[in-house]
Amino acid sequence: MRFVKIENGLVPEQLVEPSKRSKSVRIFDLGERPPATPNPNFPFSRELQTFLSGRILLLEEIPFPLEEIHRHAENGYIEYKPGLTQDKHGFLCYRCGNQQQRLFASYLCSRCGEECVYCRKCIMMGRISQCTPLIYWTGPVPAFSIENALAWEGVLSPAQAEAAAKIKEAVAEKKDLLVWAVCGAGKTEMLFEGIAYGLEAGKRICIATPRTDVVLELAPRFQKAFPTVDVAALYGGSEDRYRYAPLTVATTHQLIRFDKAFDVMIIDEVDAFPYTADEMLQHAGEKARKQESALIFLTATPKQEWQTECFRGKRNCFILPARYHRHPLPIPQFRWCGNWRKELAKGRIPGVVSTWTKRRLQQKKQALIFFPHIELMERALPLFQKLDSRIDAVHSEDPARKEKVQKMRDKQTPILLTTTILERGVTFPNIDVAVVGAEDEIFTESALVQIAGRVGRSPDFPTGEIVFFHYGKTDAMIRAKNQLLRMNMEAKRRGLVD
């Protein structure tokens, strides 16, 4: 956005009719415009306040007249920030933090009539270019008062209660904390006390997770636990995307639209794709929290560097090595299955995999069978359906994904073939699990630990079998097994398993 100097000061060029623009009138670039001093007598719009507070948006994302937006800017309640800045190192996108010059491009811009550089990294959130302003609220933020926020009547185990106390402490003291809790430890319930404390203290809280599926599962659980609190669920296409709420559950992609919004930022499954591999999402998580705020990471599988820091006391962390039902974690078995790709190409299921599957069908025990790639899974599906026509397959691009998962929940599907899409975020109470091709590079230590964590989660069915079928052991397989063994040993030492 550029500003034209007229009698009343600097006005966005879009507000001045072309016929009234004089060539002698200087046009100011966005970065040259000084912020206005807040006017305490200005009757600011409460609707605009709640819409913009904590967000940083493009003009086209704001359903208010440009004239109204600019009146608030002139009175110090809104500021325009350059979307892109440039220095001797090149361009920087403020919204997503992109500094990779190869991810910038130029085009002939209809807005400024010049060759304009834009950011390709975050273009899926709307194009941001040199002449594009980002709009954010600088006035007072909406206040809320909440009492007796938590209605959950469950009981935490002693270990969960200890973790909950650490989380509450981090919220109160605005500290960073890593909660390293095994799959099935009950991480969501451990958050309740800290969230209740924060809400009652007037803090705005966000729980961010990499996947939409998890947002859809968590948001109703938090709304049930905090029935008097407005809970917003933010994901691509969500109706809540621009709703102000004291408690927000969002995908990490949605954090790109926030700026200094949250007093407490909780990032669930911090090790999961795409968050762990995308600097843009990590930048978004940092940008979305206030300068003085609590940052809490939740994971069952922290990266190796963080594990080392935890064991050496260099990171504030709480390790919970046991599930709340006091049964040890199932340990994966390694079984060689030969050249399974070659077998599938010949129209055969590897013998040991076929035997394992038939036994599950005979025992009427549900199972998940993981494959490293969609095309290999789809090639295997008709072979498995010869054993039982009810066997099905699901993957991230499957339009019937939700329905297939629900059929598995309803026990209509005895065995479900899947990719890593079901490695986390979904719980089936009584299943066995197998991985075909566990040596594939897609099966990292983190992925294999998460997959093993699908087994034995329910207190009614705390045991089960997890098998890694492979054509050669990998370091990731060995590290995953050792991590689970180490957690069981630690749980036993602390008296957390029977």
Secondary structure, 3 states (H helix, E strand, C coil): CEEEEECCEEEEHHHCCHHHCCCCCCEEEHHHCCCCCCCCCCCCCHHHHHHHCCEEEEHHHCCCCHHHHHHHHHCCCEEEEECEEEECCEEEECCCCCCCHHHEEEEECCCCCCEEEEECCCHHHCCCECCCEEEEECCCCCCCCCCCCCCCCCCCCHHHHHHHHHHHHHHHHCCEEEEEECCCCCHHHHHHHHHHHHHHCCCCEEEEECCHHHHHHHHHHHHHHCCCCCEEEECCCCCCCCCCCCEEEEEHHHHHHECCCEEEEEEECCCCCCHHHCHHHHHHHHHHEEEEEEEEEEECCCCHHHHHHHHCCCCCEEEECCCCCCCCCCCCEEEECCCHHHHHHCCCCCHHHHHHHHHHHHHCCEEEEECCCHHHHHHHHHHHHCCCCCCEEECCCCCCHHHHHHHHHCCCCCEEEECHHHCCCCCCCCEEEEEECCCCCCCCHHHHHHHHCCCCCECCECCCCEEEEECCCCHHHHHHHHHHHHHHHHHHHCCCCC
